[in-house]
Amino acid sequence: LNNIPWQAKSYVIQPSFAYELVDKGAKFVEVPMVFTDRRHGRSKMSTYLYTKELIQFAIRTRIKKSKQFIKFLVVGGTGFLINFIGLNVFWHIFGLSESLSSSLGAELALISNFFLNNHWTFRHHKIEGNMFVKFIQFNVSSLGAVVIQYVVIFLGKHYITPALAVPGKGTAANIFIYVYFIIAVGIGLVYNYF
């Protein structure tokens, strides 16, 4: 009952109390009541205040229930940044092909995601057994996303970009590589989800 906003200035206590009871598994029965309309005076309750406090309660409750999902999103965002940085480092600094650079960046992101999710997002469900074996299993199951990045960027660079008459070098060609990268990450995300 600590989550109920007892100090609220509106009737938000009612839906928050009902929510907490449902969340704790309480059983409900319907007890019909008839309320008559007010005949004299006005309600002291503000519709604006009630709506505001109800929205605040809903947001606080959702955030509290979504901490693990928010952590998962942060890890995914971190993985995307690592993948993007890997693409650029392997491509521009080491001179590897865009396709291979993207795949290596994706592998670095997979390593990061595996360890961050295991030690932060899902730390209360830590992996049992041999961590190396679990990592290899995770990596193999995610390998499709790495291959997707390689294939999408390779096909984009060698078939789509020339068909659009974009020169093979320079800013325009680089922008297309990044577009292919974003598309490949999106396809890989859907692949890994399903």
Protein Blocks (a to p, Z undefined) as FASTA:
>chain_A
ZZpcfkbcbfklmmmmmmmmmmnopacddddddddddfedcdfbdfklmmmmmmmmmmmm
mmmmmmmmmmmmmmmmmmmmmmmmmmmmmmmmnopafklmmmmmmmmmmmmmmmmmmmmm
mmmmccehjfklmmmmmmmmmmmmmmmmmmmmmmmmmmmmmmnopafbdjklmmmmmmmm
mmmmmmmmmmmmZZ
